[in-house]
Structure formats: structure tokens, C-alpha cells
Amino acid sequence: MNDAVGRGRVDVRLWGKERGLPHPYPLICHLLDVAAVFEALWDALLHPQLQERIAAELGLGLHEARAELACWAGLHDLGKITPPFQAQVPEAFGKLAGDERYVAAPGAEKLTRFRHEQGTHWALVSLLAEAGYPVSRIQARSLPHQVAQLLGGHHGCFADVVPARQAASAAQYQVGLGQRGWDEQRRCHLEAVRQVVGAEAVPTGELSTVTAVRVYGLIVLADWLASSVEWILPGLPDRTWPGLPEQLAAHFRQAVQDAPGVVRAARLGRAVFPVGQDLQFDDLFPFPPNALQRDIAEVLPQTVGKQGSGLVLVTAPTGDGKTEAALFAAAVLGRASGARGLYFALPTMATADQMFPRVASFAERVMTGERALLLMHNAAWLSPAMDGAQDGRSSDAWTLDRPVDPGKPAKDAEGEEFSTAPATAVEAQAWLRGGGKRVYAAPLGAGTIDQALTAVLPVSFNALRLWGLSDKVLIVDEAHAYGSWMQTLMVRLLEWLGAFRAPVVLLSATLTGRTASSLVEAYRRGAGFTEPRPVQPAYPGWLFTDAATGEVSIPRAVATLRPKTLDVSLRQVAWDCAETEAQPRPGGRRSALREVLAPVAEFGGTALVCCTTVAEAQRTFRDLRTAFPALAGREGGIRLLHSRFPGLLRQDITAACERCYGKPRRDGPPGVRPASILVATQIVEQSLDFDFDLVVSDLAPLALLLQRAGRGRRHARGPGGRPPWALPEERPALVVLEPVGPDGTTEPPRSWGDVYDHSLLLRSAALLRQRAGQGVAVPDDVQDLVDAVYAEDFTNRLKEAGQGEAEATVARLHTLDQRRTGTRIAEETLAAMTGISAPYAVRGDLSRLSTGTAEVTGDLLTTRLGADTGRVLLLFTRDGADVSLDEDGKLPLPGGGSPDRATVRRIVARTVPVPGDWLPPVSDRPELPSAWRKNLHLRDLVLVPLVRVRDDSEGTVWHGQLDGRQVQFTRVTGLERT
């Protein structure tokens, strides 16, 4: 140290930030900045009850805890006082290396694998013990190590426990820490931060896992907010600044003054729910409640109490208002628990896009405080759902309290740019929207379930995702719609939310009793209640699980909105979907479809034909156009909807379907709707508010068939609103096409592959056959049927039923059931091995949040959290013209430098998802423009050049090749292999 740095004083030559700055920023300044921003976040984000709970756990008073935790936040970068980090700026490091008081092993500055957060972890264990923090014989439960490990994870991952013996001689085991001088300055910086921040008290408690996660989230956000160039520049000292104690205090005072404004500008406050126990349904929604909504509104507030939390499970048919019931329950739970917002999780990006405006409308009408709302899924920034969204607050510019150049993009700690231009309230969340991890800090969100489930996978910053859910109401729609792997992760997530005592609302139209019990038990287990409490949901109805007592209420059964009886017809058909003869063979699927759809073509009305695969939907569409030429010749007479359209085109088709098949408008034309048939895949099952006079479906698991049936006569259309063949309105028809072999037994075609488990298909067909002529009462029969499909004694019941094919079916089912059980166990085991530890198994070692038994790879997440798909970009060439993104040649393929945001959005919005096995090996793919290969959203695209070959009844036909196979595209049928 030079003469200007006295012994026991911080050396301001040790830098903390330098990118984008005229000269390096002293580390001590950055540490104090983060401490100041942490205090502002503590005040703005944590409910007073939560603050008191954390303080009590640490054995401190409220103000003492605030100061002590702010000190922790400041110490997060103490590991930057190490040779490898300081050597990243050679000029600054040269001054230190030439100072005889800094000693390090030869070559220590070249240890590129020694990261500064690792240095924080190793150094703080002994330093905090010196400061008087209580030490345990078990290192993982020793408070100095707990804090050190917590702060060492501020870049996304927690390292393993450092053994006590190694921590006591850290420099011997980690050469990168340096020796004399380096250790002294770490101690000086720690003492300076403690003194300036006022952290004089010493904690006496043990840091629980849930508190560690809550503190972690605030520390990470504080670091990011205090790392932007715009924050640093106004407080950047000149090169001769000595950093005297009074100067450090003055710097901290200014940071404390500036921090609340920065937090407000980043939209990081608390959404405020309406008052709980006096809440009325009419206060939240502009229409009266139905039976389900009324019962929840009347009973739940008193059940929850003024300071309660827990899990609400709602089971009801599609169309029974579960969304509004969930939002009301969220308002009650949110107010009682002190939650700062909500996240509405859905199974797909399309359903999330549709839910987003509904959540925005709810927030605008009934919530106050900070209502920043984000759409959260992998393509959210491309979604039109975010365009022009409002949350009811006045337009305001996204600005920092510190001076900002409005013409220059700002950069945050992650190097991401964010706009400082004026924007509307929802659009003003420039900082929140600027980076993938920051979205979890938004008080309000609607998105996909995978955004929540990755919180329990050992991916980078999963603890930040956990923190983002820890004090929000989580609403999960379609809780039945996930396979064994995702369902196991859901169980683990609910364990964590139970530990946080975070409020949860689960919604389902077809949830088995076994699954319901597993979800409720997971939440209770996390909250500390291990004795089993099996539940059998009421259908329709709801139940409440109290986070404080573990008590599960008796399920409350309610009346449905519109009771009905499904007129189910099981049609056994030979699978001739791929045949193209003009005249279909008798007894085949093509013939059956023509027969059941004939009344639509002749007398009007609407019908849905739900197919298992995209290819079969495309073939079915063409066959029906041949069968009903008059209908095909009229616009909208026969439509096709599936996933293999370019994104923009699919949006247009979906919008047209909503106009034709959606909820009746008051100003709409009276009478029967014109004849129209929609051929679609499973994408119509969930969260699309379609209403058909007739539903026809290929065989599927019974729960999915009931979901599809929910699109049949969904809304009351009044006298004359249905064609004569679709009456009575309260007895909607569901025609199920069962593929059978020559012997008349169920035979799923090979083209279905493993889309559905074959055991469930056989079980579903057998159950429907048993109910021939009886119909299915909705809701009365639904729960029993859904449970019956999965019943362990299913084959015994089948024998007792005395059906003719029982013996052969039982033998076949036995083999298929074994395969299904094996697959389920494998999926559950993989999820359990892959996911992080349950909260009660962490036992003070935060590294259990960053590791699983099985390694999490990108391929695993691709194939498990989503379908194994890729994205292709169609490139059109017409008559030798230049390549374009559209068929008309009006959008030339972008070239030149790095594409801007608008260009990237224009490109990605025209991509088509395809199965992974359609794609060629990476080495054989057409070369992307060099600038695209550096862009996260473009680098994995596969280009598919197409040429125009002809015009026919489907419009312009384009041909190309993908992995050596011919592909064809039209705007009517989408992309397909030929």
C-alpha cells in the first residue's frame, strides 16, 4: 500500500467496476452502493410482517436486521480483493503488484478459473467468525459459513461447503486469495462497510433456507441496480480521491438518498390487493358470480382470516369461471398473507398470451400500488399481447433519479441495454424487460408453467426464481395437464412454496384424486406437516389447505354453471386417414367423418374435428374439402388450425376462429351460425374459448376427451341459436373415433407414436364402451370417470363388466400397464434426481439449490420442459426474384450488420416449430448470416429455401427440402412433409 493508504484504511486503488467508465470505480464505493440499494429494496418489497420474521430469526431488532443485511449485501463482492480479479485491469494491478505490502504466490494473478464470488465465499467464513458470528460444529449450520455461501452465490450458483479446517487457512487452499495485504484489505473493507452502514449488532440465530432465499433475491437485485453505468457515473470519485472515513460516509448518504428513486423507476414495488374479509365478488368483476364463484367469495375470506395463507384447489368443468374464481381467491390470499403480487401460470405460450390481458384488466380494476405486469415465456418479447398493454397508471418516463442522457441507451450489470424513452405504465418496465432473469422481480406476471418449474431445477439463478415466487400468489391453470416429469417438479415446487407459506391457487377441469392428494400433501409437507391427509376433490368444488396449521378443509361441492349430459358416441373405425381414394371405404374413419358432419354441411352450425397429429389434421382437412365442396368453396367453411404455421399466420387463423367460434356477442347476428368445420390438433383443448355445436375427436385419454367436449355447446345461445340437429342444447354430442384392428379391438395407429400412452387409450375406450347409451353427466360423472381410468383394479372391473373382448383386452392391458408404470417411475425418478433438494433437506447447505443428482443439460430441458422441437424459417423465391420472408416478395431477407429488435421480431414471428427429428445435423444446416449466429433468438434457426411450383385450390404451393426430405407449404395447410 502506498503512503496515502494508512494501516487499517481501505485502499481505493482496489477497483470494483471499470467497464464503460472513464477510470475504475473503487470497490468500496460499489459495496456501499449495493448496501444502500438493498435497504431501499427491503423497504419497498418486503411486507412488515416478513421483515419482523427475518429479524426475529436472526435474533435482531428490526432496524438492526435491516442494517446487518444491508452490510451482507455490501460484502457480496469482497472476493474482488484478490489478485486474479484485480489483474483484469493491468494498469491498476501494476500499482498493487509494485507495493511490497501486497504479497501473493507467483502466478496467482493468472488463475482465470478463480472467480471473485468464489473468493467471497472462502474469505468471509473466517472474517465473519472473527466478527463474532456464532459458529456451529456443523459447518453448514454455522452462521459465518451460511452467510459466506449465500453471498458467494450472487452470480447464480452456490458452491459446496468449505470445511472448517480449510476455511481457517483459506489462502493455503485457494492461492487466488492472495496473502498478506490482500487479506488485510478484505478485513478493512468489511469493517468499513459495517461501520458506514451502521451494522453494529451481531446476529445470534441460524439462517434458515427460506430466509436465505428471500435475502438472496434482494442482494442480487441490489447488485444489478447499483452496477449500471448510469448509477455509477454521478458518484464516480476522481482519481485522487483518498476514501477517508468521512468521504465514505458521505458517499453512502448520497447512495441512500438516490436508491429509492432507482427502485421506483425499475418498477420494483409491491402490488396491493383489495381488502380481504369484506371483499365482495362484485367489487372485483363487472358481473354477478356463479355458484362456484359465490361460494368461494362467501367462505374463503373467513376461512383464511386476516393473516393467513395456504393453498386453494378448484376443480370444475371448462367454462365454469375458474379464472375469475382464482383471481378472487388470489385477492383474498394476497391481502391476508401480505403477498406483493401474483403469477398466473399456464401450460402453453398461446394460453399465456390470452391470459395476459385478463390479468392486466384485473390489476387495473382492483389493485393499487406498483402494478408492473410482465408476460413471461420464452417468446414473450415477440408476443403481440405485450403491445400497447396498460395497467391503469399514467404514462411516465423510465428515468433514474440520477442524471441520465435520454438519447443514450443505459446498460445494467448484465450488460443489457434498456431504453430511457417515455412509455406507458406496463411498457415502462424497461429495466424489468431488459434481461431474462429480472422478470422474476416484477410484482405481476402471466406466463408459462415452465417459468415457475425451473425454480426447482439446478439452473443458474434458480434461487432468484424461487425468491420471485416466495411472496406472490401463484395461480396454476390446467394443473392436470402435465406429464409425470413435470408433475414431479410441481410437487417439489409446492414443497418450497409451502415452506415459504406462499399462497397458491390450483385450477383443474379433470384432476384425479391421486394427483390432487399429491399436490396438497406436497404443500403441507413443505409447511412442516408430514402426516398424510388424502383428499378427494369435490367436482365441481374447492378446498383450502392452511399453511399455518396444515388443516385441509372438507371439499365444498357447488352447483355447475350449466349442467349437461354429454351424448357420447364411440365409433369404431378402420384407420384410413392416409388413403386418398375419392370414395372412402365403408367402416373407415373417412367415411365416419363424412357421415357425422353431413348435418353441418346441410343445415348449418359448427363442428370441431380434433386430430392427434398435425399430418393427420392436414389430411383430414383435405379430405373434408373433397367431401363437402360447397362448404370448401365458401370462406371459412372449412378451417385448419395447428402448430405448424408461421407464427403471424397462426395468430391470424386463431383470431378468425375466435370470431367464428367464440363467445356470442350481444350485437352478433341472430340465428344459427353458417356451416363451418374446424379441423385442429390438441391446441384447442386448453384455454381457448371456442363453442361448437358438435365435437368430433380421435380417441384420446378420457380426461382430454372431456376437455375437448367442453368446447361443445359451451355458451348459451338462446332460442334459434343452434341448428335442429344440435338440440337439446344441454345434451351436446361428442363423437369419438376409435381406431380398431381387423379383430375389432382398439389399435392406435403407428402414426400416433407415443403421443398418448396406449394403456390409457385402451382404458378410455373400454370405459366409454361401458357407458354406451348412458351419456356422461357433467359434472356429476366426471370425477369418477377420471379416477376410474387410472384405477389399479381397472382390469378386474373390466372382467366383472363381462364385455366380450374382456379377456384379450385384459391381457393386453396388463402388458401396456407395466410399460406405463415403468415409464412413469422413470420420469418421476429422473425429475427427483434432476430437481433441487426439498427445503427440509437443504439443512443449511445452499449448494443443494445448485445441484441435482442428474446433470441438467440444455437437451434435457428441451425434451422435458417442452416438446423436442426446432424452429425453421421459410425463405421464398418467386420466379427467380430475390429471397424474401413473405410469399409476395415485399420483405427481403435482412442482411448487413447486426439486426435490430424490430428486425429480429419480424424474423422470429415468421418461424415455424417442427419436430426435432425433422432437422438436419448442425453441420449440414444452411449457413446463417454471421450477425444472426451471435443473436440468441436467431442462432438456432434452420433456413428452408422454398420455390413456387403452382397455384391450386389451396393457394400458392411452395416446395423445398429439409434434411433430405421434400416439404411443402401453403397458407391454407401450413408446412408439411410430402
N, C-alpha and C positions, 0 to 999 in steps of 0.2 A: 504494500500500500504506500502511496506517496505521502509526502509530508502534510498535504491538505486533508488527509484522512486520519483522524486521530484514532487511537485504540478504543474499541467499543462503539465506534460510529459506523454507519453504513457507508459503503463505498459506492458512490453514484456512477462510477465507471462501469459497474455491472449493469448491463442493459437488459431490458425485458421485451421491447418491441423496436423494430427498425424498418420493416417493410413499408414503403410509401412515405417515409418520414425524412426530413432534411438531415437529421442526425439521430442516433439511437436514443430511445426513451429509457431513463433509469428504471431499473427493475422495481425499486421501492415505490416509485410513483404508480406503476401498474398494480402492485399489490394493494396499495391504499385505494386506488380507483375501484378495484373489484370489491373490496370490503365495503366501500360506500354504496355501490350499486346493489350489493347483497342486502344491505339494510333497507334500501328502497323497495326491493322485491319482497322482503319479509313483511314490510308494512302493507304492500299493495296486494299480495297474493294469498297470504295465509290468514285464515279465519282466526279471530282472537282465541277461540277455544283450542284450536290446533297449536297456536303459539304457546299457550299455557301448558298444554300436554307435553310439548317438546321440552319446555323449560323444566317442568317437574321431573321428567325422565333424567335430565342431566343434573338434577339437584341444584338448580339455579333459580334465581328470581327472573321475572320476565325481561327486565331491562338487561340484567346480567347475561341471560341467554342470547339476547339479540346481539350484544357486543361480542360475546365469545364466538358465536357462529360467524359473525362478520369477519372476525380475526381468522377463523379457519379458511373462509373464502379467500382472504388475502394471502394466506400461506400456500395456496394451490400451486404456485409457480416457484416455490423455494428451490426446486430442483434445477432451476436455471442458473443457480450459482454453482456451476460445475464446468470444468474445462471443455468437454465436448460441446456444450451449448454455446458458451461464450466464444469459442473458436469459430463460430459461424460468421462472425464479423471480424475478420483478421486485424483490422486497424485497432479496434477496441481491445481485442485479445492480446495484441502485442504489448500494450501498456501494462496489462496484468502479468503477462509472462515475464516481462522485464523487471517486475517488482519481486524482490527477494523474499517478501513475506508470503507470497503465494507459491506453494510447493505442491507438485503433483508428480506421479510416476511418469517416466518417459513414455511419450506416445498417448497419454491419457486423452489429450485433446482430439485424437483421431478416432476415438471409439464411436463410430457413427451409429452403432446399434444401441448405444446407451442413450435413452430418451430422457428428457428433463422430467417428465412425470414419474418415471422410474426413480430418479434422484429424489423427488419429493417424498415418495413412499419410504425409501430407505433412510433418508436423513431425519425425517420427522419422528420416527419411533423413539429414538433416544432423546431428541430435543424436547419432546413433549413430556417424556418421563422426567427429565431434569426440571421441567416447569411445574412438576408436582401432580401431573395427571395420575390417577390411580392405576396401578399395574396389577394384572391378574397372572396367576401361574399358567393359565392357558392363554397363549399369545393372541389367539383370535378374539378373545374376550377382554383383552387388555385395552383400555381406552386409548393410550397413545398409539397402539397399532391400528385400532379401528379408525381413528381419525386420519392417520397416515395413509392407510389403504384407500379410504374414501377419497382423499384429495389426489392420490396417485392415479385414480381412475377418471380424472376430469377430461381426458381425451377419448373416453368411450369404453375402456376396458379396465377391469380391476385385476391387479397382479396377485400372485399367490402370497400366502402369509410368509413374512420374513421371520425365520426363527429368532428367538430372543438372543441367543449367543451371537449370531451373525449381525443382528441389529446393533449390538453393543460395540462391535468392531466393524462397522459398515464399510469403511474405506478399504479394509483389507479384502473384503469380498467383492466390492464394486469399485474398481480402480477409477472409474469415471467420476466418482465423487470428489476426487482431489484429496489433498491432505491439509497441512497447516495453511491458514489463510482462508481457504475455501470453507472449511468447517466453521471458522470463527465468523466469517461473514454471514453464513446461514443463521448462526445464532444471533448475530447483531440485527439482521433483518427481521427475524422472528420477534425479538424483543421490541424493536422499533414499531412493528405493526401492532403488537399488543398494547404498547404504551399509547400510541396515537389514537387507536380505535377505542381505547378505554376498556380493554378486556382484562380486568384485574382479577376477577374471580376465577377459580379453578373448578371445573366440573367434578362431581363426585360420583355420578352414575355410570351406567353402561349404555352404550349406544345400540338401540335396537335396530333391527334390519329395516323396519318400516320408516323409522325416523332418519336413518342413514339415506334412504332413497329420497325422502322429502327434502332433506338438506342438500343432497347431491344435485337435484334439479335446479335449485336456486343458485347454487355455486356455478354450475355450467352456464346458466343464462347470464349471470353477472359477469363472468369471464368474457362471453361473447359480446355483450353490450359494451363493455369497457375496453374492447380491443379494436374498435373501428378507428380508422384514421381521423374521422370527424370528431370523435370523442377526445383523442389524444392531442391533436394539434393545438387547441386553445390552451392546454395545460402543459405543453412541452417546455421544460426549462431550457435556458441557454446552456452552451457547452461548459460554462464556468460555474454553473450552479453548484454550491457545495453540499446542499442537502442537510443543512443544520436542523436540529430538532424543531425549532420554531418554524422553519420553512416546510418541514414535513407536515406539521400540524396545520399550517395554512393551506397546503395542497389538499389535505384531506377535507378541510372545511369547505373548500370550493367544490370538491367532488361530491360531498354530501348535499350541497346546495343544488348541484346540477342533476344528480341521479334521478330524483322523482320525475323530472320532466322527460328524461330519456325513457324511463319505464312507461310513462303515459304515451309517449309518441310511438313506442313499439307495440302498443295495444295489449299490454300485459296485465290488465287489471282483472277484477272479479265481476262476472255477470251476477246479477242479483235476482233471485227468484221471488215471485209474489208470496205474500203471507200465507202460511201453511194451514193452520187449523180452521180458519174462517174462509178458506178458499172454496169457491163455487165453480162448477164446470162452466157455467155461463160467463164467468169472469174471464175465461181463457179462450173460449171459442164462440163464434157467431152463430151457433145453432144449439138446440137442446140436446142433452145426452141421450143415448140409447140405454138399454138395460145394463150392459156391461160398464159403460162409462159412468152411469149414475151410481152404480153400486160402489165402484172404486172411489168416486167423488165423495160419497156419503160415509164410507167406512175407513178408508185408508188414513185420512188425516188424524183421526182419533187413535187408530192402531199404532201409527208411527210416533205420535206425541210431538212435543216441542223440540226435543234434541235427540231424535232417533235416526237410525239408518238401517238399511237392510236390503233384501232382495225381493222384488215383486216378480212373480211369474204369471203371465197372462196367456191363456190358451183359448182360442176362439177361431171360428171359421174365417176364411178370407172374406173381406167386405164387411166385417163386424166392427170396424172402427178401432182396431187395436192401436193404430198410430196415435190417435188423439188420447186414447186411454193411457198410453205410455207417456206422452208428454205431460198429461195431468199428473200422473204418478211421479214423473221426474220433478215437477214443480214442488210437490209435497215433500219428497225425499230431499231435494236440493235445499229447500229452505230449512228443513229440520236438521239436516246434517252439516250445514254450512258449506256445502259444495260451491265451487266457484264457476261452474259451468256444466256443460253436458257434451257427450259424444254419441251420435246416433250411428251405429254400425250396421251395415247391410251386406248381403252376400256378393254383390257384383258392383262394378263401376256404374253400369247403367241404372241400377236401382238407387245407388248413392246419388247420382246426378238428379234423379227425380225427387229424392227426399230433401235435397239441399234447399230448394225454395220453400218447402213446407216448414223446415226448421227455422229458416230466416223469417218467415211470416210469424211464427210463434214467438220468436225472440223480439220482433218488432212490436207485437201487440202486448206482451205480458211481462217482459223482462226489462230491467234497468241496469245501470252500471256499465261496465265495459262489455259490449256485445260483439266483439270481433268474432266473425264466423268464417271458418275455412272449409272448403271441400277437400277431403283427404283421401286420395288414392293415387296410384302410380301415374295417372294421366290427368290429374286434377287441373293442372295449369293449362291444359289444352281444352278443357271442357267448357262448352258454352254456358253451363249452369252458373259459372262464376262471372259471366259478362254482365255488367250493369247491376249486379246484386246490391241491395240496400238493406240496412238493418235498422233504419228509422232514425239514425243520428244525422246531424247536419254535416254537409261536406266540409272537410278540413284538410289542410296540407299536412303531409307527413314530414315533420321537421323536428330537429333536435333543439333543445334549449340552448345548446352551444351553437355558435355561428356555423352555418353550412352554406356552401356555394350552391344555389339552386340549379345551376346549369351543369353541375358535375355529378356523376353517379357516385354514391357513397359505397364503401366496402366495409364488411363486417369481419369478425375474427376468422371466418371460414374462407375469406377471400371472395365472397359472393357480393355482387353489386346489388344495390337496391335503389329504387327511384326516390327522389325527394320532391316529385311533382305533386300538385294538388290531386286529390282523388276523393271518391265518395267513401262513406264510412266503412263498408265492407272492403272496397277496393283499396282503402288507405293502409291496409296491413302490409305495407311494403317490406318491413323487416320480417314479419312472420312468414310471408310468402317467398322470401328470398332464398331459403335453404331448406333442404329436405327434413332436417331434424327439428327445426324451430317450430314447425306446425303444431307439435305436441304441446306447445306453450299457449296456444290460442284457447280462450275460455270456452268457445263453442265450436263444434265441428260435426260434419256429417261425412261419412266415408265408408270404406270397405272394412270388413271384419279383420282382414289380414293386418291392417294398420294397428289394431289392438293386439292381435295374437303375437306379433313379432316382439312385443314387450317381454314375452316369456321364452324367447329364443336367444341364444348367446351371440347376438349380433352387436355391432358397435352401437353404443348409446342406447341399448335396450333399457337400461335403468332410467334414462330420461323419458322413454316412452312409458315406463311404469309410473314415474312421477306424474306425467301428464294425465294419467287415468286415476291417480290416487285420490284426487279431491274433485272429481267430476262425477256426474251421474252417467253411467254407461247404459245405453239402450241397445240391445241386440235384437234385431229383427230376424225372422226366419231361423230361430235357434235350432230347428230340426234339420236344417239344410246342409249340414256339414258331415263329411265322412269321418271315419274313426280317427285318423291322424289329427285333423283339425279339432274334432270333439275332445280329444285328449288334451290338446293345448288349451281349449276352452276351460276344461276342468282346472288346469294349472293356473290360468289367468284368474278364475274365480277364487281360487285359494288365496292368491295375492290380494285381490280386491276385498275379500273377507278380512284379511289381516289389516288392511288399511281402513276397514269399516267404511268402504266407499259404497255409495248407493248404486244398485244395479236393477235394471228392468229387462226381463227376458220375454220375448214375444214368439208365439208359435201357433201355427194352424194345425199341425199334425205332429205332436211330440209324444213319444212313448213314455209310459210311466217310468220305465227303467232309466231312460235318459234324463227325465225330469228329476228323479231322485239323485242321479249322479251329479247334476249341476247344483242342486240345492245343498247336497252334502259337501261339495267342494267349498262352497262359500262358507258354510258353517265351520268346516274344518279349519279354514284359514283364520276364522274369527276365534278359534280356540275351543270349539265344541266337537269332540270326536265321537260321541255316542251316535249311532246311526238313527236317522229319522226318515224312513222311506215315505215317499209321498205318492199319491195317485191323483193326478190333476183332475179338477172338475172341467167338463167341456160342454159348453163354454164356461169360463170362470177364471178365478185368480186366487193366489195365495201370497202370503207375506212371511218372510224369514227375518227375524230380528237379529241384527248384528251384535247387539249388546247382550242378549240372553240366549241366543241360539234357538229360541222357540219358533216353531213353524205353525202358522195358523191353519185351522181347518179350511180346506179349499172351499171357496164360496162359488157355488153354481149360480149362474144367471141365465135369463132367457136370451135367445139369439135374436138378432135384428129381424131376420126373415126366415123362420123355419121352413124347410123344404125337404122333399124326398127325391133323391136322385133316381131317375129311371135308368138303371144301368143295364146295358145290353152287351154281353160278351159274344163277339162274333169270331168264330174260328175260321182262319183263312190260310190258304197256301201263300207263301211269301213270293209274289211275282213282281215285286217293286221294280226290279231291273229290266223286266221284259218290256219290249217296245211295240209289240204287235198292235195293230189298230183295234182289234177286237179282243178284250181280255178274256182269259179262260174262266169258266164257271168255278166258283168256290175260291177264287183268288182275292187278294187284297184290293187289286184294282177294281174288280167287279163290285166288291162290297162297298167301296168308297162311292162309286157312281150311284149305287142304289140308295145309300143313306143320304147322299147330298142332292138327289134329284128334287125333293120338295123345295130346297133352297132355290135352285135354278128356275123352278116352275112358278112358285108362289111368292118368292121374295124372302127376306130375312137374312140372317148372317150365320156363318158357321166357322169354327176353328178346327183345323186338322193339324194335330201335333205329332210331329215325326221324331224319330230317335236320333238320326244323323242328318247333317247338312246335305249330304249327297242324296239321301232318300227324300228329303224335303224338295230338293230341286227336281228330282224325277217325278215326284207326286204332283208338283206344280205343273209340269209339262203335260202329264197325263190328264189332269183335270181340264186343262185348256183344250185338249183334244176332245175330251168327253162333253164339254159344255161350251161349244164355240161361240154361242150368242153371249154368254157371260164373259168369256175371254175377250170378246171384241169391245166390251164396254169398259171404260176407265174405272179401275177399282173393283171390277167384277171378281177377279181372282188375284190375290196378292201373295207375295212371298216375303218372309222375314226370317233371317238367320244371322249368324255372326260373321259370315264370310263376304260381307260387303265392305267397301271402303267406309271409314268412319263417318264422313259427312253424308254419304248416300244413305247409310243406315239410319242416321238421325232423321233424314227427310222421310224415309219409309216409316219409321216409328211414329213420327208426327202425323203422317197421313192416316196411319192405323188408329191413333188416338182420336182423330176427328171422326173417323168412321165407326169405331167400335167402343169409344169411351163412354163416360157417364153422360146420360141425356141432358142436353141443355134446355133451359126453360124457353129459349127463343128458337129452339130447333123445330124442324118440320114435323107435324104430327103424323101418326100412322106407322105402318110397317116400313122398316128400312129397306132400301133397294137391295136386291140379291147381291151378296158378296161373300166370298170364301177367303179366309186367311190360312195359308199353309205356313207353318212355323216349326221351329225346334223348341227345346226346353226353355229358351229365353223368355217365353211368355208365362212361365209358371209363377214368377215371383214379382210382386210389387208393380205390375202393370195393370192399371185399372181398366181392363177390357171387359166387354159384356157381349156375349154371343147368344144367339137363340139355340144353337146346337154345338156341342163339343164332341169331336171325334179324336181318339188318341190311340196310337200304337200302345201295346202293352208296356207297362212300366210298374215299378214298385207302387203298392197301393197308396202310400202317403202322397206320392207325386200325382197319381191319378186324381186323388181328392183335391189336390191343389189346382190341377187343370180344370176339374169340374167346377171349381169356384169361379171360373170365368163364364160359366153358363148361367144366363138369366140373373146376372149379378145385381142389376138395378131394376127397381120397379119402373115399368114404362107405361103403366096405366092402360085403360081400355083402348083396344085397337093398336097397341104398340108392338104386339107380337103377331106373327103370321098364324093362321089357324092351326097349322101342323105343330106349332110350338106352345100349344095350350094344353092343360092349365099352366100358367106361368110359374106356379110354385112346385111344379114337378119337372125340373129340367132334365133333358136327356143327355146321357153320357154313353157313347158307343166306344167300346174298347175292342181293338182289332188284335186278336190273339194269334200269333204265328204258330202253326202246328205242322208236324211232320206227317208222313203218309199214314201212320198208325193213330193219328188224331190226338197225340199228346203235345204239350207245349214244347216248341222247338225254336228258341231265339235264333234268328239268322246270324250267320257269320259276320255279316256287315256291321252288326252292333258291337262286336268285340267285347270289351269289358266296360262298356258304358254303364250298364247296370249289372248287379250281381244276379246270376241266373237262378240261384236259390230263391231270392226274393221275388223274381218274376214268376216262378212256378207257384210259390206260396200265394202270391196275389191272385193269379189266375184261378187257383183252386178255391180261394175264399169267394171270389166273385161268382164262380160257378155255383157254389153252395147257396148264394143269395139270389139266384135266378128267379125273376118274377116278384121278389120281395121289395126291391128298391133299397136304397141306403138313406136312412133318416139323418138329416143334418140339422142339428148337431148330435142327436141322441146316440147314433150308432158309430160315430167317428172314432172316439177314443178306444172303444172295444175293438174295432177293426184294426186300427193302427197297432195296438198292442198284440192282437192275435197274429199278425204277420210275423212277429218276432218271437212268438211264444215257443218255449223249449219243448212243450208237449204237442206241437203242431201236428206232427205225423200221427200221433195217437188219436187226435181229434179227427184227422182225415180218415183214418181207418173206421172210427165209430160212425162217421157220416155215411159209410157204405157206398161211396161212389165207385163206379165201375172200373175206373183206371187207378184206384187207390193203391193197389199193391205195386204196380210198376212205378207209380209216382213216388211212393214212399221210399222205394229202393233208390231211385234216382235222387230224391231229396236228401237222403242220408249222405250220399257222396258229395253233393253240392253244399250241404250244410257244413260238412267237415272242411271243405275248401274255404267257405265263407268265414268260419270260425278261425281258421288258420290265418287268413288274410287280416281279419280284424285284430287278432292278437299281435300279428307282426306290425301292423300300423300303430297300434297302441304302444307297443314296446319301443318302436322307433321314435315315436313322439316323446315318450317318457325319457328315453336316452338322449334325445336331442335337446329337449327343453331344459331350462334352468331349474335349479332346485326349488322345492316348495319353500315358502317363507320360514316355516318352522324347522327346516333342515339346514338353513344357512348357518346358524349358530355363530354369528359374528364374523364369518369369513365371506367377505363380499366377492371374492373370486368365484364363488358358486353362482353368481349372477352373470359371469362372463364365460362360463364353460359348461358344456354338457358332456355326457359320456360319448356321444357320437358327434363327429365334426359336422358343423353346419356349413355347407357349401352353397354356392350360387345355384348349382343344378338341383340340389335338394329343395331349396326354396321355390325354384321354378316349377318343379313337378309336384310339390306337396301343397304349397300355399295357393297355387294357381295351376291351370292346365299347362301341360308341356306344349307350349306354342311358340311360334316365332312371328315376326311381322314382315310382310313383303310390301314393297312399293311398286305399283304398276306404272310403267312408263309407256306412253302411247306414241306411236309413229304412224301418221296418216299420209299415204301417197308420197312417201319419200321426204316429208317435211321434217323439221327439227323435232327432237324428243320433247314431250310435254307431260305435265302431271294430269292433264284432263284430256278427255276424248276430242274436244273441239280445237285443241292446239292453242288455247288462249293463255295457258300458264306454262311457259317454258321451264325446263329443268333448271333450277338455280345453279349458278356456277360462281366462279370467282372466290372471294375470301370467305371468312367465317360467316355463316348465315346468322342473321339477327333473329330475335324472338319470334317476330311475325312470320318469317320465312320457315323457321323450324315448325311452328304451329301449322302452317299451311301444308307442309310436307307430311307431318305425322297424322294430321287429320284425314289424310288420304291413304293411309296404310291399311292393310287387311291382315287380320290374325289368321294363321294357318297352323295345322298340326306340326309338331316338331319333326315328325318323320317325312314331311314334305320337303324339308330344307336340305340343300346340299352341304357337304362338309365345308367348314370355313375356308379352307384352301381353294375350293372350287367355286366360290361365290363371285359374282361380278364385282369388280373393284369399285369401291365408293369414292366420291370426291375426297381429296385429302382433308379438307376442312370438316367434312362430315365425320371422319373417323375420330376426331377429337371431341365430338359432341355427344354427351350422354344419351340424348334421345334419338340420335341418328346412327350411331356407330354400329348397331346390331341389325340394321335394316338389310334386307335382301332385295336387290333390284330385279324386277321381272320385265324385260322389254316385251311389248306386245305390238302386233301389227294388225291392221284392219283386214279382214278377209271377206266379209259380206254384210249385207243388211237383210234381216228377215223379220218375222213377227215379233221377235224379242228385241228388236233394235239392231244396232251395230254390234257385230260379233268380232271379238279380238282374240287372237291366238298367240301363244308364246310357249316357252319351256321353263320348267322349274325342276332342277335335279334330274334332268334327262326325261322327264315326263311332260306330255302335252297338257297345257292348261288353257282354259277358255274363260273369257269374261264378257258379260253383258250387264247393262244397268238393271235388267229385269231379274236375272237369276244370280248375279254375283260371280265370284270366282269358283271354278270347279276343275277337277281333272277330267280329261276326256280319254 
